[in-house]
Amino acid sequence: MITITQENSTLNTTKRKPAVRAVILKDNELFLMHLKSSNTYVLPGGSVDEDENLETALRREVLEETGYDILSFTQTLIIKENHQAFKRKHYIYRVDINDTPQTTALTQEEQTLGMTLIKLPLDKALELLTLNQGTHPLSEPLELRELIAIMHSTNQNQR
């Protein structure tokens, strides 16, 4: 298990909130969530609710955002982020999913961000994340986080 700390600004005193992220690679296609409002790409996942454990949060987030049930998962990485507005500890998982999606259940916030699921060949997804074309101030560090998570979780860093 590797832990990476990514600092983007001055540390603050807010509590580090846990989050989960899923690296889903099915038939050589990587699942990414596109946030249309800022043209930012992130892995499926999100915050862990206070009454949840990591596994429950991972299953909930993947189902809500992609419509797929998780068959199996392995934790591969922990990334700690420090931004001026928040601190977050991301638990990254390599996830295997079933073959038949259900209906997604995006939150109001996710709908407002224009979140949609896209599936890209792994090499195209990695290329897209290196371009950093997002318009939000945090687009670049978020996409860098996802790039590190994907490369580590799919062994792309060993090529």
GIHU-V665302 format. One record per backbone hydrogen bond with DSSP energy under -0.5 kcal/mol. CO is the residue of the C=O (numbers start at 0). NH is the residue of the N-H. If there is no record, write none. Layout:
co: (CO | CO)
nh: (NH | NH)
//
This chain:
co: (1 | 3 | 3 | 4 | 5 | 14 | 16 | 17 | 18 | 19 | 20 | 20 | 21 | 21 | 22 | 22 | 23 | 23 | 25 | 27 | 28 | 29 | 29 | 31 | 31 | 32 | 32 | 33 | 33 | 34 | 34 | 34 | 37 | 37 | 39 | 41 | 43 | 45 | 46 | 48 | 52 | 53 | 54 | 55 | 56 | 57 | 58 | 59 | 60 | 61 | 61 | 61 | 62 | 63 | 66 | 68 | 71 | 73 | 75 | 76 | 77 | 78 | 78 | 79 | 80 | 81 | 81 | 85 | 86 | 87 | 87 | 88 | 88 | 89 | 89 | 90 | 91 | 91 | 92 | 92 | 93 | 94 | 95 | 95 | 98 | 106 | 107 | 108 | 109 | 110 | 112 | 113 | 115 | 117 | 119 | 120 | 120 | 121 | 122 | 123 | 124 | 125 | 126 | 127 | 127 | 135 | 137 | 138 | 139 | 140 | 141 | 142 | 143 | 144 | 145 | 146 | 147 | 148 | 149 | 150 | 150 | 151 | 154 | 155)
nh: (77 | 5 | 79 | 6 | 81 | 16 | 88 | 47 | 90 | 45 | 22 | 92 | 23 | 43 | 24 | 94 | 25 | 30 | 28 | 121 | 25 | 31 | 119 | 33 | 117 | 34 | 41 | 35 | 115 | 37 | 38 | 39 | 134 | 135 | 34 | 32 | 21 | 19 | 48 | 51 | 56 | 57 | 58 | 59 | 60 | 61 | 62 | 63 | 64 | 65 | 66 | 67 | 66 | 104 | 101 | 97 | 95 | 93 | 1 | 91 | 3 | 80 | 89 | 5 | 87 | 7 | 8 | 82 | 16 | 80 | 89 | 18 | 90 | 78 | 91 | 20 | 75 | 76 | 22 | 94 | 73 | 24 | 70 | 71 | 100 | 110 | 111 | 112 | 114 | 113 | 36 | 35 | 33 | 31 | 29 | 123 | 124 | 125 | 126 | 127 | 128 | 129 | 130 | 130 | 131 | 138 | 141 | 142 | 143 | 144 | 145 | 146 | 147 | 148 | 149 | 150 | 151 | 152 | 153 | 155 | 156 | 154 | 157 | 158)
//
